[in-house]
Structures are given as C-alpha cells and as structure tokens.
C-alpha cells in the first residue's frame, strides 16, 4: 500500500483515515442559474468589458471580482456559463482556497476526486501540478473530456485558477457540445438520442494498478444519455468523451467504436467548435461540463504549471426529447448581427451620398 505523502499542505496519496472521503459525493438538489433574468442585468452592471472569443463559445469578462459576487450575480453567472460554455476572468488574485470553495458551493455540492491530489485544508480543491504527472500523460487527441463524467451525478461546473504558468505554452482548449449536436444530420441525431453510454474510471484504475496508490473513494462507472439536455439552457448536447466514455450501451463493440470514434473525431478536429485560452497568473476559467469538452495543450515542458480546481456536482444526466438547441436560440442573435451590419452599411452609404451632394 502506498504511503501517505503531504507536501506544502497538499495530500498526494490517500491513507486509511481519508480513503473514503470521496464516497460522500452527492448530487445537486437545485439547478443553479435556472430561471434568472435573461439579460442578466445584475451581473453585467459590474462588467466593464466583454470579449466573445467566438460566436457560440467562450467569453472573457472584465470588472468582475469573483469573491464579491452578490447572490443574484452568482446565479446569473451560472446561467451565462451554461449559455457560453466557458467564461474567463483575469487578475483574480484574492480567490484563495477558501474563496474558491465558497464560490463553488454557491452552485451545488463540491466533488471530491477519488485519485487526484488535493489541498489538505480543502479536499474539494484538487491540485493540478505538472510536476506530479508523467510527461507522456498529455495527448490532445485522446484527452478530451468532461470532468468526472463517470460519476452518477457528474460535474455541472468546474472552476480552475492557475497560480503558476509556463513562460510559453500550456493553453487549454474547450469544444462546444451544443454545436456538435446541432451539426449532425437528422438520422444520426435520431440514432444517438435513443442511446446511453457507460462512463468509467478505467484511467484511474490503471494508475492505481501501476502505482499501488489507495484512492480517496470509490471509482465509479455510470451510464448516461449520449444526447443530454442542459437543464439551464434547455439545449441538447452530445455527452460522450474520449477519456471516460468506455462504450455505447446495447450495441456491438464495433458499432460502439464507430460511434465514439466519430464523435471524438469531431470534438478534436472541428475548429469551429473550439475556443482556446491563454492563461495568465491568477486567471480563472469557469465552464459547464454538461455541454463542453476540454483538454490541455501539451506544449509547455520543461516549464511547469500549477492550477487549483473546484468541481461542482450537478444533477443526474437526462435527455428530454422536447429540448431546444443552441442553433435555434442563436437565430435571433444572428438576425441582430445582420441587422446591425445592414444599418452600418446604410449609414455609410448615406454619409457617402451626403458628401457627394456637398461636393
């Protein structure tokens, strides 16, 4: 049995006293962000600058202090993250371990990871330190995932802050599960909407077998819908990933491989689904695991990076056939963009005509 190791208040390996702490993981009893003001006026009253990285995923907000959110702002932020997939913040130096936990608990119970090292004071805060991982762990084509999707009630939101970053490299990329679903043909959508998939902790079982480490709790396997409804937005999203989804239930192994390979290939290769974030010290990313996938870019060694993450447990995944889609919701946004462009062109033409008449 591996010994307990503590370094700088980080618990690396479980002992008998804490080998069951992750077994207290539970599910959300409410949906954070549900039913808030669609315009999110309380949240955006504090926003000094908004940068949308792409049309459908990824936004950076300035002027927000995550430690100073009101209850209304926190609820509206949860809804905004669900809509945008991932939201970024800079210069959040006061978000220490205690504040990190406090923020996450506003949205639900916090997950305790069964294997990843965590803070001694706050076991809900996992430590993502590149010095604790073998160099060959990273592979951008095989490491796209949704956090702890193997749990019966997987994560709703994750909150990640990096306090040590490499001089270059080390970005994180997210992919849009809403758009992946929207772009599928109707026959494939119909097929997938009737399927479930088993998500497993196999990768952690392999690590455990190689190292002899005791886990902080049970390594779960769970079955979830392949197409999932996000309860905040009401939009459909693909919910499989290359790290934790072991197989499609009720089909042959060949069919399962074909489906998963196809979806994983779309996730990793379709650039229009993706948004990439360049970390700075004290940057924070908050994302919705129900509708996005993410991976770290393995281009920063020999530099190191150190991040702390809080993972909020969500509801048991479900699929509602009457759910809407991001594509449908985006139609009004697209019309507004076109109208704004047309108005600008008309104003430009008018000024040109006025100048011509004056000449």
N, C-alpha and C positions, 0 to 999 in steps of 0.2 A: 504494500500500500504506500502511495506517495506521501511524503511528509507535508505538513502544513508549512507554507512559506509566506512571510509577511515582509514587505519591503516598502518603506515610505508610506505606511498606512494602507497598502494595497494587499488584499488577500488573493494569493495566486492559486492555492490549492485548498480543497475542502478537507476538513477533519471530521471526526465523529460528531463534534458539537454543532457543526454547521452543514452537515451533509444532507439535511432535509429542509433547509430554509426555502429553497425554490418550490417546494411542494405546497407552499401557501399561496402560490399564484392563483388568481381568480379571474373573473370576467367583469366587464363594466356593467354597472347597474343602470346607467343612463347613457345617452349619446351626446357627447359634448359637441356644441355648435349647432345642434338641431333647432330650427325654428327662429333663428336670430334675424335681425334686420338685414334684408338682402343688400342694402347699401353699406352696411357696417359703418355707420356714421361715428359711433363711439371710437372704434379702432382708428379710422382714418383721420379723426380730429387731431391725433398726435403724429401722424405720418407727415414728414417734411419732403420726402421724395420716394417715388415708386418707380422701380425698374422692372419691367416684364422681360425676362430673358428670351422667351418665345411666346407665341400667341396662346398656347394651350397649357404650358407647364413652366413653373419656375418664376418667382418674383422676389426681388430684394426690396426690403422696406427700410427706410431711414427715419430717425426721430423716435423710434420705439425703444424703451427700456423694458426688457422682459421681466425684470424684477419689480417693476412698478405698474404692471397692468392692473386695471380695475377688473372686477368680475365680469362686467359686460364686455370689456375689451378682450378678455381671455376667451370668452365664448365666441365672439365674432372672429377672433384669430383662428380658433379651431375650425370654424366654417370656411374661412378663407384658405387655410391649408388644404382642407378637403377639396376645394374647388381648383386650386392652383397646383396641387400635388406636392410641392415643396416650396418653402418660403425661407429666405436668407436674411440674416442680420449681421451687422458688423459691430465691433467695439463693445461687446457685452462682457467687460472685464469683471463686473460685480456678480456675474452668475456663477457663484461658487457651488460646492456640492449640495449644501443645504438649500440654496435658492433653486438649484436645478431640480431637486426633488419636489420642492414646493410647487414649482411651475407645472411639472408633470402631473402631480396629484390633483390639480385643478380639473383635469380631463378624465381621470379614472385611476384605478389601482395600478401600481407600478409593478412591472415584471422583474423578477429576479432570475438572472440567466443561470442555467444548470451547469455551465462549464467555464465561461469567460471570467477572468479575474475582475474583482470589484473592490470598491473602496471599503475600508474596514468600518468606518463610521456609517456609511450609507450603502448597504449591499445592493440597493436598487441602481446605483451608479456603476456601470461597467467601465472598465479601463481598456481602451484600445491603444495599446502601446506596441509599435512595430518591433521593439526590441524583444518582445515576448513571443513573436511569431517567426517560424522558419521562413527564409527568403522565398522559397518556392510555393508559399501559400497562395500567392496572388495570381489570378488568371482572369483577365477581363471577359473572356468568352464564357467561362464556366462559373463565375462567382456572382452573377446577377441574382438578387434575392429580395424577398420581402421579409423583414425582421421577424424571427421566431414563428414562421407560418406553420411550424409543426405542432404548436400548442393548440389545445381545444378552443381557446379564445385568443387568437393571435393579436399582435400589436395593432392598435389603431394609429397612434402617433409615436414617432421617435424624435428625440431632441438631442442633437450632437453638437458639442463645442470642442474646438481644438485649441489647446493651450501651447502646444509645441508643434511647429510646422517645418517642413524641409525648406531649404532655400529655393528649391525649384521642384516641380512635380507634386504628386500626391493629391491631385484633384479627385473629386467624387462626381459620378455621373448618375443621373436618375432617368428612368424611362416611364412613359405615360401609359398605364394600363387601360385607361379610358379609350385613348386613341387607337391602341392596338385592337381593342374590340370593335370600335367603330369602323375600322378599315377592312374588316373581314367581310367576305361575301356572305349573303344571307344563308345559303345552305350550310356553310361552315359554322356560322353563328348558331343555327338551329341544332346542329350536331353537338356543339360544345355546351349549349345551355341545358342539355339533358344529362351531363356527365358530372361526376365528382372525381377527386384525385386524392391520393394519400400523400401527405406531407410527413417527412420523417426526420429524426435526429441522427441519421446514419453518419453524417460527417463527424459528429461529436463522439459517436460510439467508436469510430476509427481512431480518433485522437486518444480517447480513453484507453483503447486496447494497446496502442503504441506506447503510451506513457505510464499506464498504470494509475492514472490520477483518479481520485474519488470525485464524484460530481456533487454539486450543491443541491441536487434534487433529481427527480425522475426525468429521464429522457423520453419524451412523448412522441407518439405517432398519432396523427389525426386526419380525418377525411373531410375535405371541404369542396364546395362547388367550384367548378372550373371557371364559370362566369359568376361573379359576385356583385351584389348590389351594395353600393356605398350608402349607408343609412343617412348621411348628412346631405349629400347632393342628390341622392336618388338615381345616380347614373350607374350603368353597367360597366364592369371592368373585367379583364382577364385576371385570374388569380392562380397562376402557376409560376414556378421559377426553377432555375437550373440547379440551385443548391439544395433545396429542401423537398421539392416535389419528386417523389420516388416513382409513382406510376399512376396512370389513369385507371380508375376502378371499372371492373366489369367488361374490359376488352382484352384482346390478346396482347402479349408483350410486344409484338411487332407493331400493332396498332397504337399502343401506348407510346412507344418510342417515336413513331412518326408524328403523333400529335404534339408531344412535348418538344421534340427537336424543332418542329416548325414554329411553335410559339416562342421558344427560346431564341431561335434564329432571328425572328422579327424583333424581339427585345434588344438584342445585341447589335443588330446591323442597320436598323431603320433610323437614320439620324434625325428624321423629323419628329420622332417620338422622344428625343433625348434633350436633356439640359445638363450643362457641365458647370461646376462651381469651383472657382479658385479660392482656396482657403487663405485667410489671414489669421494672425494670432487673435484669439477671443472672438472669432466668427462663430455663428450658430446657424445650423440648418434644422428646420422642423419639417417633417414630411409625413404623409399619410401612407402607411403600409398597405392599406386596403386597396389602393389604386395606383401604386407606383412600385417600381423595382429600382435597385441601385447597386452600384459596385464601385470599389476604389480602384484608381488607376495606378498600376504597379511600376511607376517610373521615377521613384524618389530615392531609392537606395544609391549610395551608402548613407544618405540622410535618414533621420528618424522623424516620426511624428507621434504625438500623444494626444488622444482625444478622450473625452468623457461623454457617455451616452446614457440617457434615461429613456426607457421604453414603456409606453403606456399600454396596458392590456385593454383590448376592445371587446366587442361582442362576439358571439359565436357567428361565423360567416353564414350568410344565407343568400339565396337568389330569389328575386321577385320578378316574375315574367312581365309585370306591368311597369317595370322600372324604365326611366328615361335614359338618355345618352348625353354625353358631353357634346357630341356633334349637333344634336338638336338644340341644346341650350346655347351653343355657340352661334347659331344662325342670327340671333338678334345682335350679337356683338359684331359679327361680320357686316351686317347691314349698316350698323352705326359707323363702322370704319369706312365703308364705301361712301356713305352719305357725307362724312367729314371730308373725304378726299374730293368728292364731287363739288362740295361747297368751296373748298380751297381753289380748285381749278376754275370754278365760275368767278370767284373773286379776282383771281389772277387775270382771267380774260377781260373782266370788267375794267380793271385798272389799265390793262393794255389798250383797251378801246378808248378809255378816257384820255390817256396820254396821247394817243393818235389824233383824237379830235382837237386836243390843245395845240398840237403841233401844226 
